[in-house]
């Protein structure tokens, strides 16, 4: 009788003003009666109630079991999840969504996105309407928080009886992506510059990686320097100071910078400025970055 019909919401005060009209509406489709904005009771036609009562059996039990399984899955996913009916009222949320809004689930059910989402987050309502209209999946990023310090990545998709959305804060991921892009750009700039060489030292102060400009300064191919002690590239009088600086960095005493003399393969010396900074793997120092520029 009600198959495919979405419940309508009506306040208790509104029902008392015209009870006869709302009885007729209940005969056409289910009515959710709200009290202070929260769903409280449902009005059903007698025929539909009888259909529901007659449906309590193996099929209904299986449906309840499937609903319970879905609730368990939704509770385990890291993203917040919310589902809306065709009038864009909350009909389902998982624990992550409830935590995001900071309100009990019963205070959210039946409300609209504009009533719950804040600031620019509320723009999700327009995207939900578009997803509902087209029936297609879509993804949007919306700033959130008082100063836009968070970024909510939202994925919208068709959901039985309406539309669903998952969302999570990806500000940290965005910052990490930017840092990675900046690091790649800086590496490219160093190589293009040609006057700055960079390498990575392991815990024994031997090269684990050498960029082309640094290898060229010493007159070697980069692969020839793998496993070589960095101090072996320096003049004998310079090695003691360099060893002290490397030891300080590898023992967590902070970055160091100093002037030195690099030996060039085939003869010759090159005045250089050397900077060293520690590399960490979790809480432990795993090596150091060495930067060499022509003095």
C-alpha positions as CSV (number, residue, x, y, z in Angstrom):
1,X,0.0,0.0,0.0
2,X,2.7,2.5,1.0
3,X,5.4,0.8,-1.2
4,X,8.0,3.4,-2.4
5,X,6.4,6.2,-0.4
6,X,8.7,8.3,1.8
7,X,7.4,9.3,5.2
8,X,6.2,12.9,5.6
9,X,7.0,14.9,8.7
10,X,4.5,17.0,10.6
11,X,4.7,18.7,14.0
12,X,2.3,17.7,16.9
13,X,1.0,21.3,17.0
14,X,0.2,21.2,13.3
15,X,-1.7,17.9,13.6
16,X,-3.9,19.2,16.4
17,X,-5.0,22.1,14.3
18,X,-6.4,20.0,11.5
19,X,-6.5,16.4,12.6
20,X,-9.0,15.3,9.9
21,X,-6.8,16.5,7.1
22,X,-3.7,14.7,8.5
23,X,-5.8,11.5,8.9
24,X,-6.4,11.6,5.2
25,X,-2.7,12.2,4.6
26,X,-1.8,9.2,6.7
27,X,-4.1,7.0,4.6
28,X,-2.0,7.9,1.6
29,X,1.4,7.6,3.2
30,X,3.1,7.3,6.6
31,X,3.4,10.4,8.8
32,X,6.1,11.0,11.3
33,X,4.9,13.3,14.1
34,X,7.6,15.4,15.6
35,X,7.8,17.1,19.0
36,X,10.1,20.0,19.4
37,X,11.7,19.0,16.1
38,X,12.3,15.4,17.0
39,X,10.4,12.4,15.6
40,X,8.2,10.9,18.3
41,X,5.4,8.7,16.8
42,X,4.2,7.6,13.4
43,X,0.7,7.6,12.0
44,X,-0.2,4.7,9.7
45,X,-3.4,3.6,7.9
46,X,-5.0,0.6,9.5
47,X,-4.5,-1.4,6.4
48,X,-0.8,-0.7,6.4
49,X,-0.5,-1.6,10.1
50,X,-2.2,-4.9,9.4
51,X,0.2,-5.5,6.5
52,X,3.1,-4.9,8.8
53,X,1.7,-7.1,11.5
54,X,1.1,-9.9,9.0
55,X,4.7,-9.5,7.8
56,X,6.4,-10.6,11.0
57,X,7.9,-13.8,10.0
58,X,11.1,-15.3,8.4
59,X,11.3,-12.6,5.7
60,X,10.9,-9.8,8.3
61,X,13.5,-11.4,10.5
62,X,15.9,-11.6,7.6
63,X,15.3,-7.9,6.9
64,X,16.0,-7.0,10.5
65,X,19.2,-9.1,10.4
66,X,20.4,-7.3,7.2
67,X,19.7,-4.0,8.8
68,X,21.7,-5.0,11.9
69,X,24.6,-6.2,9.6
70,X,24.5,-2.8,7.8
71,X,24.6,-1.0,11.1
72,X,27.7,-3.0,12.2
73,X,29.5,-2.2,8.9
74,X,28.6,1.5,9.1
75,X,29.9,1.7,12.6
76,X,33.3,0.3,11.6
77,X,34.1,2.5,8.7
78,X,36.3,5.5,9.5
79,X,34.3,8.0,7.4
80,X,31.2,9.7,8.6
81,X,28.0,8.4,6.9
82,X,24.6,10.0,6.6
83,X,21.6,9.1,4.6
84,X,18.7,11.4,3.5
85,X,15.2,10.8,2.2
86,X,13.9,12.5,-0.9
87,X,13.0,15.6,1.1
88,X,16.6,15.7,2.3
89,X,15.9,14.8,5.9
90,X,18.3,12.7,7.9
91,X,17.2,9.1,8.1
92,X,20.4,7.3,9.1
93,X,23.8,8.1,10.6
94,X,26.8,6.2,11.8
95,X,28.8,6.8,14.9
96,X,31.4,8.9,13.1
97,X,28.7,11.3,11.8
98,X,27.1,11.6,15.2
99,X,30.5,12.5,16.7
100,X,31.1,15.0,13.9
101,X,27.8,16.9,14.6
102,X,28.2,16.5,18.4
103,X,24.5,15.8,18.9
104,X,22.6,12.6,19.8
105,X,21.3,10.7,16.8
106,X,17.7,11.1,17.8
107,X,18.1,14.9,17.6
108,X,19.4,14.6,14.0
109,X,16.9,12.3,12.5
110,X,14.3,14.2,10.6
111,X,16.3,17.4,10.3
112,X,17.7,18.9,7.1
113,X,21.3,19.6,6.2
114,X,20.8,23.4,6.6
115,X,19.7,22.7,10.2
116,X,22.7,20.6,11.0
117,X,25.7,21.5,8.9
118,X,27.4,24.8,9.8
119,X,29.1,27.5,7.8
120,X,30.2,26.6,4.3
121,X,29.5,22.9,5.1
122,X,25.8,23.8,4.6
123,X,26.5,24.1,0.9
124,X,26.3,20.3,0.9
125,X,22.5,20.7,0.6
126,X,22.8,21.9,-3.0
127,X,25.1,19.0,-3.9
128,X,22.7,16.5,-2.3
129,X,19.8,17.9,-4.3
130,X,21.9,17.6,-7.5
131,X,22.9,14.0,-6.6
132,X,19.3,13.2,-5.9
133,X,18.1,14.7,-9.2
134,X,20.8,13.0,-11.4
135,X,21.1,9.7,-9.5
136,X,24.9,9.9,-10.1
137,X,27.8,9.7,-7.7
138,X,29.8,12.9,-7.1
139,X,32.6,14.2,-4.9
140,X,33.1,17.6,-3.4
141,X,35.5,19.3,-1.0
142,X,34.1,21.8,1.4
143,X,36.0,24.0,4.0
144,X,34.8,23.4,7.5
145,X,35.5,24.8,11.0
146,X,35.3,28.5,12.2
147,X,38.3,29.5,10.1
148,X,38.1,26.9,7.4
149,X,41.0,24.9,9.0
150,X,39.3,21.6,8.1
151,X,38.5,20.3,4.7
152,X,35.7,17.8,4.3
153,X,35.9,15.5,1.4
154,X,32.4,14.3,0.7
155,X,31.2,11.5,-1.6
156,X,27.6,11.5,-2.6
157,X,25.7,8.6,-4.0
158,X,22.3,7.1,-4.6
159,X,20.9,5.4,-1.5
160,X,17.6,3.5,-1.2
161,X,14.8,6.0,-0.6
162,X,17.1,9.0,-1.2
163,X,20.7,9.9,-1.2
164,X,23.7,9.0,1.0
165,X,27.0,10.8,1.8
166,X,30.3,9.9,3.4
167,X,32.7,12.5,4.5
168,X,36.0,12.9,6.4
169,X,38.5,15.7,7.2
170,X,41.3,15.5,4.7
171,X,43.1,18.8,5.7
172,X,46.1,16.7,7.0
173,X,46.2,14.7,3.8
174,X,46.0,17.9,1.7
175,X,48.9,19.5,3.7
176,X,50.9,16.3,3.3
177,X,50.3,16.4,-0.5
178,X,51.4,20.0,-0.7
179,X,54.5,19.3,1.3
180,X,55.3,16.4,-1.0
181,X,54.8,18.6,-4.1
182,X,57.0,21.4,-2.5
183,X,59.7,18.8,-1.7
184,X,59.7,17.6,-5.3
185,X,59.8,21.1,-6.7
186,X,62.7,22.0,-4.3
187,X,64.6,18.9,-5.5
188,X,64.1,19.9,-9.1
189,X,65.2,23.4,-8.4
190,X,68.4,22.1,-6.7
191,X,69.2,19.9,-9.7
192,X,68.5,22.8,-12.1
193,X,70.6,25.2,-10.0
194,X,73.7,23.0,-10.3
195,X,75.6,24.7,-7.5
196,X,73.9,22.9,-4.7
197,X,74.4,19.2,-4.1
198,X,72.4,17.0,-1.7
199,X,72.9,13.5,-0.4
200,X,71.5,11.2,2.4
201,X,73.8,9.7,5.0
202,X,73.0,6.5,6.9
203,X,73.6,6.0,10.6
204,X,77.3,5.1,9.9
205,X,77.8,8.4,8.0
206,X,78.0,6.7,4.6
207,X,76.1,7.7,1.5
208,X,72.7,6.0,1.0
209,X,71.7,8.4,-1.8
210,X,73.6,11.0,-3.8
211,X,72.0,13.5,-6.2
212,X,73.8,14.2,-9.5
213,X,75.0,17.8,-8.6
214,X,76.8,16.6,-5.5
215,X,78.4,13.7,-7.3
216,X,79.6,16.1,-10.1
217,X,81.2,18.4,-7.5
218,X,83.3,15.4,-6.4
219,X,83.9,14.3,-10.0
220,X,82.1,10.9,-9.7
221,X,79.0,9.2,-11.0
222,X,76.3,9.1,-8.3
223,X,76.4,5.3,-8.1
224,X,80.1,5.3,-7.4
225,X,79.5,7.1,-4.1
226,X,77.0,4.6,-2.6
227,X,78.4,3.3,0.7
228,X,81.3,5.8,0.7
229,X,81.9,7.8,3.9
230,X,81.2,11.4,3.4
231,X,84.3,12.5,5.1
232,X,86.4,10.6,2.6
233,X,85.4,13.3,0.0
234,X,87.0,16.0,2.2
235,X,90.6,17.1,2.6
236,X,92.5,15.6,5.5
237,X,92.6,18.8,7.5
238,X,88.8,19.2,7.2
239,X,87.8,15.7,8.2
240,X,88.0,16.1,12.0
241,X,85.6,19.1,12.1
242,X,83.3,17.3,9.6
243,X,83.3,14.1,11.7
244,X,82.4,16.1,14.9
245,X,79.5,17.9,13.1
246,X,78.1,14.6,11.7
247,X,78.4,13.0,15.2
248,X,76.5,15.9,16.7
249,X,73.7,15.6,14.2
250,X,73.4,11.8,14.4
251,X,73.1,12.0,18.2
252,X,70.3,14.5,18.2
253,X,72.3,17.7,19.0
254,X,70.8,19.7,16.2
255,X,71.7,20.8,12.6
256,X,75.2,22.0,11.8
257,X,76.8,24.1,9.1
258,X,80.5,24.7,8.4
259,X,83.0,25.6,5.7
260,X,85.2,22.8,4.3
261,X,87.3,21.7,1.4
262,X,86.1,18.9,-1.0
263,X,88.6,16.8,-2.9
264,X,87.8,16.5,-6.6
265,X,88.4,13.2,-8.4
266,X,91.5,13.5,-10.6
267,X,93.1,16.2,-8.5
268,X,92.1,19.6,-7.2
269,X,90.2,21.0,-4.2
270,X,86.9,22.8,-4.0
271,X,85.9,25.2,-1.2
272,X,82.4,24.3,-0.1
273,X,79.8,25.2,2.5
274,X,78.2,22.1,4.2
275,X,75.0,21.8,6.1
276,X,73.8,18.7,8.0
277,X,70.3,17.9,9.4
278,X,69.0,14.8,11.1
279,X,66.6,12.4,9.5
280,X,64.1,10.5,11.7
281,X,62.3,7.3,11.3
282,X,59.5,7.6,13.9
283,X,61.3,8.6,17.2
284,X,64.8,7.3,16.2
285,X,67.4,9.2,14.2
286,X,68.0,7.1,11.0
287,X,70.6,9.3,9.3
288,X,71.2,12.8,8.0
289,X,70.7,15.0,5.0
290,X,73.9,16.7,3.8
291,X,73.7,19.8,1.5
292,X,76.9,21.1,-0.1
293,X,77.2,24.4,-2.0
294,X,80.3,25.9,-3.6
295,X,82.1,28.2,-1.2
